[in-house]
């Protein structure tokens, strides 16, 4: 790759947080401590791994923590959960990108994950999804030809470009190039932060949409069979219950997300330095708001669908269980009845004999075998699945 002098490299991510979380991060960064019942030695080790040189708590439109590591990585963590990491390139740009990405994934993420490890868990369907970070490289007064070659050398194609009087933006798949044409790096950094927020917000909405599809199709695949074996009812009911728990947790997160759009959109509009970026960002905030409304309706429908399915399979489980109980009652009644009839035919109480013991054991074995056979019959019996109604048109 041809040598090009970049001014700054950025990566970032976002997941909803509040000022309460920010204060926990600040305590952890400053002293390696936490008010929660976490392992003190592990906290200290994770804090030492961050290799921090300076830590500051900054108050502005957003409160945020600003920290710098001993190898020159700057990180900012905002009260709403936006995280940006940046560094002045010192060698090959790819190596610098790998350096800050590795720091985020290993050192920083490990520390944040541990201090937020208590409380409601992330649904397992989302926990294993890896975030793909956008990489931002800032140049100054670079030629378009060199920038397009730079994108191609990264193995990417140009998706779009935005040209303003004081800056230009070129986007590959996971690579954003910002070319300064008189714009300050401080303002561009704000723009990059908002772009990361918008991209991450949209990415989370897409994950929730995909999870809706997975849950819906897993339930529909069984429902549309028309019947299910008794032995499979309990397992599938447990699966639906896990879906219900995930939906409840995701519902809470989705309902929180609207406030973040409004706050960030309002701050951008009120900042005169961001006016030149507003026509790029404002439309995206409106689109995000519409997307959020759509996903809320999707999850409302999914919650209803899962609730209906859970009711159906709870009824099926009860039916299968009741059949087993009835069967056991019949077998027990037959044994008791036979014994009573034998007693009624005698004029004195029976004596204990070896033959009597054998007779009792044989009778118990027959009863047990009959019960097992009947249970097997009911477990392998097909139970009709009632139709679980829900509108699927807006999936």
Secondary structure, 3 states (H helix, E strand, C coil): CCCCCCCEEEEEEECCCCHHHHHHHHHHHHHCCCCCCCCHHHHHHHHHHCCEEEEEEECCCCCEEEEEECCCCEEEEECCCEEEEEECCCCCHHHHHHHHHHHHHHHHHHHHHHHCCCCCCCCHHHHCCCCCCCEEEEEECCCHHHHHHHHHHCCCCCCEEEECCCEEEEECCCEEEEEECCCCHHHHHHHHHHHHHHHHHHHHHHHHHHHHHHHHHHHHHHHCCCEEEHHHHHHHHHHHHHHHHHHHHHHHHHHHHHHHHHHHHHHHHHCHHHHHHHHHHHHHHHHHHHHHHHHHHHHHHHHHHHHHHHHHHHHHHHHHHHHHHHHHHHHHHHHHHHHHHHHHCCCCCCCCCHHHHHHHHHHHHHHHHHHHHHHHHHHCCEEECCCCCCCCCCC
